[in-house]
Amino acid sequence: IRGIAADLIEVAPRYANVARYLLGRTLIAEDLQVARHAVPQLDGGWTIVTLSGELIATGGAVTGGAATRE
């Protein structure tokens, strides 16, 4: 896990509360395997986003991702 999304971004000070509200319960994970391992350790209300774009809710739903083109 890289960290909480709100802590990993830079915003103007006047938007800090908005960023914390929107991203304060979102974790950034390296990949889907790391995210799935972290979910059981979290209370409800968290979302994990992987670097490739999958979203995992603590309720178990997995959505998103991106197709890779070469």
CNS distance restraints for C-alpha pairs under 8 A (distance, minus, plus):
assign (resid   1 and name CA) (resid  27 and name CA) 7.03 0.50 0.50
assign (resid   1 and name CA) (resid  28 and name CA) 5.89 0.50 0.50
assign (resid   1 and name CA) (resid  29 and name CA) 4.33 0.50 0.50
assign (resid   1 and name CA) (resid  30 and name CA) 6.25 0.50 0.50
assign (resid   1 and name CA) (resid  34 and name CA) 6.98 0.50 0.50
assign (resid   1 and name CA) (resid  35 and name CA) 7.48 0.50 0.50
assign (resid   2 and name CA) (resid  27 and name CA) 7.37 0.50 0.50
assign (resid   2 and name CA) (resid  28 and name CA) 5.39 0.50 0.50
assign (resid   2 and name CA) (resid  29 and name CA) 5.64 0.50 0.50
assign (resid   2 and name CA) (resid  30 and name CA) 6.96 0.50 0.50
assign (resid   3 and name CA) (resid   7 and name CA) 7.09 0.50 0.50
assign (resid   3 and name CA) (resid   8 and name CA) 6.94 0.50 0.50
assign (resid   3 and name CA) (resid  27 and name CA) 5.61 0.50 0.50
assign (resid   3 and name CA) (resid  28 and name CA) 5.67 0.50 0.50
assign (resid   3 and name CA) (resid  29 and name CA) 7.57 0.50 0.50
assign (resid   4 and name CA) (resid   8 and name CA) 6.57 0.50 0.50
assign (resid   4 and name CA) (resid  23 and name CA) 7.37 0.50 0.50
assign (resid   4 and name CA) (resid  24 and name CA) 6.40 0.50 0.50
assign (resid   4 and name CA) (resid  25 and name CA) 6.88 0.50 0.50
assign (resid   4 and name CA) (resid  26 and name CA) 5.73 0.50 0.50
assign (resid   4 and name CA) (resid  27 and name CA) 4.50 0.50 0.50
assign (resid   4 and name CA) (resid  28 and name CA) 6.29 0.50 0.50
assign (resid   5 and name CA) (resid   9 and name CA) 6.64 0.50 0.50
assign (resid   5 and name CA) (resid  23 and name CA) 5.50 0.50 0.50
assign (resid   5 and name CA) (resid  24 and name CA) 6.59 0.50 0.50
assign (resid   5 and name CA) (resid  25 and name CA) 7.78 0.50 0.50
assign (resid   5 and name CA) (resid  26 and name CA) 5.58 0.50 0.50
assign (resid   5 and name CA) (resid  27 and name CA) 5.59 0.50 0.50
assign (resid   5 and name CA) (resid  28 and name CA) 6.04 0.50 0.50
assign (resid   6 and name CA) (resid  19 and name CA) 5.79 0.50 0.50
assign (resid   6 and name CA) (resid  20 and name CA) 5.35 0.50 0.50
assign (resid   6 and name CA) (resid  22 and name CA) 7.85 0.50 0.50
assign (resid   6 and name CA) (resid  23 and name CA) 4.90 0.50 0.50
assign (resid   6 and name CA) (resid  24 and name CA) 5.28 0.50 0.50
assign (resid   6 and name CA) (resid  26 and name CA) 7.65 0.50 0.50
assign (resid   7 and name CA) (resid  24 and name CA) 7.90 0.50 0.50
assign (resid  11 and name CA) (resid  15 and name CA) 6.16 0.50 0.50
assign (resid  11 and name CA) (resid  16 and name CA) 6.28 0.50 0.50
assign (resid  11 and name CA) (resid  19 and name CA) 7.61 0.50 0.50
assign (resid  12 and name CA) (resid  16 and name CA) 6.67 0.50 0.50
assign (resid  15 and name CA) (resid  19 and name CA) 6.23 0.50 0.50
assign (resid  16 and name CA) (resid  20 and name CA) 6.16 0.50 0.50
assign (resid  17 and name CA) (resid  21 and name CA) 6.07 0.50 0.50
assign (resid  18 and name CA) (resid  22 and name CA) 6.13 0.50 0.50
assign (resid  19 and name CA) (resid  23 and name CA) 5.69 0.50 0.50
assign (resid  19 and name CA) (resid  24 and name CA) 7.21 0.50 0.50
assign (resid  20 and name CA) (resid  24 and name CA) 4.55 0.50 0.50
assign (resid  25 and name CA) (resid  45 and name CA) 7.03 0.50 0.50
assign (resid  25 and name CA) (resid  46 and name CA) 5.05 0.50 0.50
assign (resid  25 and name CA) (resid  47 and name CA) 6.45 0.50 0.50
assign (resid  26 and name CA) (resid  46 and name CA) 5.81 0.50 0.50
assign (resid  26 and name CA) (resid  47 and name CA) 4.76 0.50 0.50
assign (resid  26 and name CA) (resid  48 and name CA) 5.54 0.50 0.50
assign (resid  26 and name CA) (resid  49 and name CA) 7.10 0.50 0.50
assign (resid  27 and name CA) (resid  46 and name CA) 7.51 0.50 0.50
assign (resid  27 and name CA) (resid  47 and name CA) 6.28 0.50 0.50
assign (resid  27 and name CA) (resid  48 and name CA) 4.63 0.50 0.50
assign (resid  27 and name CA) (resid  49 and name CA) 6.19 0.50 0.50
assign (resid  28 and name CA) (resid  48 and name CA) 5.78 0.50 0.50
assign (resid  28 and name CA) (resid  49 and name CA) 5.05 0.50 0.50
assign (resid  28 and name CA) (resid  50 and name CA) 5.72 0.50 0.50
assign (resid  28 and name CA) (resid  51 and name CA) 7.04 0.50 0.50
assign (resid  29 and name CA) (resid  34 and name CA) 6.28 0.50 0.50
assign (resid  29 and name CA) (resid  35 and name CA) 5.71 0.50 0.50
assign (resid  29 and name CA) (resid  48 and name CA) 6.64 0.50 0.50
assign (resid  29 and name CA) (resid  49 and name CA) 6.08 0.50 0.50
assign (resid  29 and name CA) (resid  50 and name CA) 4.67 0.50 0.50
assign (resid  29 and name CA) (resid  51 and name CA) 6.40 0.50 0.50
assign (resid  30 and name CA) (resid  34 and name CA) 6.47 0.50 0.50
assign (resid  30 and name CA) (resid  35 and name CA) 7.63 0.50 0.50
assign (resid  30 and name CA) (resid  50 and name CA) 5.61 0.50 0.50
assign (resid  30 and name CA) (resid  51 and name CA) 5.59 0.50 0.50
assign (resid  31 and name CA) (resid  35 and name CA) 6.33 0.50 0.50
assign (resid  31 and name CA) (resid  50 and name CA) 5.06 0.50 0.50
assign (resid  31 and name CA) (resid  51 and name CA) 6.27 0.50 0.50
assign (resid  31 and name CA) (resid  52 and name CA) 7.04 0.50 0.50
assign (resid  32 and name CA) (resid  36 and name CA) 6.05 0.50 0.50
assign (resid  32 and name CA) (resid  50 and name CA) 6.24 0.50 0.50
assign (resid  32 and name CA) (resid  54 and name CA) 7.10 0.50 0.50
assign (resid  33 and name CA) (resid  37 and name CA) 6.29 0.50 0.50
assign (resid  34 and name CA) (resid  38 and name CA) 6.31 0.50 0.50
assign (resid  35 and name CA) (resid  39 and name CA) 6.30 0.50 0.50
assign (resid  35 and name CA) (resid  48 and name CA) 6.33 0.50 0.50
assign (resid  35 and name CA) (resid  49 and name CA) 7.69 0.50 0.50
assign (resid  35 and name CA) (resid  50 and name CA) 7.08 0.50 0.50
assign (resid  35 and name CA) (resid  56 and name CA) 7.23 0.50 0.50
assign (resid  36 and name CA) (resid  40 and name CA) 7.69 0.50 0.50
assign (resid  36 and name CA) (resid  56 and name CA) 7.72 0.50 0.50
assign (resid  37 and name CA) (resid  41 and name CA) 7.87 0.50 0.50
assign (resid  38 and name CA) (resid  42 and name CA) 6.88 0.50 0.50
assign (resid  39 and name CA) (resid  48 and name CA) 7.95 0.50 0.50
assign (resid  39 and name CA) (resid  56 and name CA) 7.95 0.50 0.50
assign (resid  39 and name CA) (resid  57 and name CA) 7.78 0.50 0.50
assign (resid  39 and name CA) (resid  58 and name CA) 5.61 0.50 0.50
assign (resid  39 and name CA) (resid  60 and name CA) 7.85 0.50 0.50
assign (resid  40 and name CA) (resid  58 and name CA) 7.49 0.50 0.50
assign (resid  42 and name CA) (resid  46 and name CA) 7.11 0.50 0.50
assign (resid  42 and name CA) (resid  58 and name CA) 7.00 0.50 0.50
assign (resid  43 and name CA) (resid  58 and name CA) 7.29 0.50 0.50
assign (resid  44 and name CA) (resid  58 and name CA) 5.57 0.50 0.50
assign (resid  44 and name CA) (resid  59 and name CA) 7.00 0.50 0.50
assign (resid  45 and name CA) (resid  57 and name CA) 7.57 0.50 0.50
assign (resid  45 and name CA) (resid  58 and name CA) 6.46 0.50 0.50
assign (resid  46 and name CA) (resid  57 and name CA) 6.23 0.50 0.50
assign (resid  46 and name CA) (resid  58 and name CA) 5.66 0.50 0.50
assign (resid  47 and name CA) (resid  55 and name CA) 6.77 0.50 0.50
assign (resid  47 and name CA) (resid  56 and name CA) 5.67 0.50 0.50
assign (resid  47 and name CA) (resid  57 and name CA) 4.59 0.50 0.50
assign (resid  47 and name CA) (resid  58 and name CA) 6.25 0.50 0.50
assign (resid  48 and name CA) (resid  55 and name CA) 5.69 0.50 0.50
assign (resid  48 and name CA) (resid  56 and name CA) 5.06 0.50 0.50
assign (resid  48 and name CA) (resid  57 and name CA) 6.42 0.50 0.50
assign (resid  49 and name CA) (resid  53 and name CA) 6.11 0.50 0.50
assign (resid  49 and name CA) (resid  54 and name CA) 5.59 0.50 0.50
assign (resid  49 and name CA) (resid  55 and name CA) 4.60 0.50 0.50
assign (resid  49 and name CA) (resid  56 and name CA) 6.42 0.50 0.50
assign (resid  50 and name CA) (resid  54 and name CA) 5.29 0.50 0.50
assign (resid  50 and name CA) (resid  55 and name CA) 6.69 0.50 0.50
assign (resid  52 and name CA) (resid  65 and name CA) 5.86 0.50 0.50
assign (resid  52 and name CA) (resid  66 and name CA) 6.29 0.50 0.50
assign (resid  53 and name CA) (resid  64 and name CA) 6.03 0.50 0.50
assign (resid  53 and name CA) (resid  65 and name CA) 4.34 0.50 0.50
assign (resid  53 and name CA) (resid  66 and name CA) 6.16 0.50 0.50
assign (resid  54 and name CA) (resid  62 and name CA) 6.81 0.50 0.50
assign (resid  54 and name CA) (resid  63 and name CA) 5.70 0.50 0.50
assign (resid  54 and name CA) (resid  64 and name CA) 4.58 0.50 0.50
assign (resid  54 and name CA) (resid  65 and name CA) 4.24 0.50 0.50
assign (resid  54 and name CA) (resid  66 and name CA) 7.71 0.50 0.50
assign (resid  55 and name CA) (resid  61 and name CA) 7.93 0.50 0.50
assign (resid  55 and name CA) (resid  62 and name CA) 5.59 0.50 0.50
assign (resid  55 and name CA) (resid  63 and name CA) 5.20 0.50 0.50
assign (resid  55 and name CA) (resid  64 and name CA) 5.95 0.50 0.50
assign (resid  55 and name CA) (resid  65 and name CA) 7.53 0.50 0.50
assign (resid  56 and name CA) (resid  60 and name CA) 6.50 0.50 0.50
assign (resid  56 and name CA) (resid  61 and name CA) 5.68 0.50 0.50
assign (resid  56 and name CA) (resid  62 and name CA) 4.55 0.50 0.50
assign (resid  56 and name CA) (resid  63 and name CA) 6.64 0.50 0.50
assign (resid  57 and name CA) (resid  61 and name CA) 5.36 0.50 0.50
assign (resid  57 and name CA) (resid  62 and name CA) 6.69 0.50 0.50
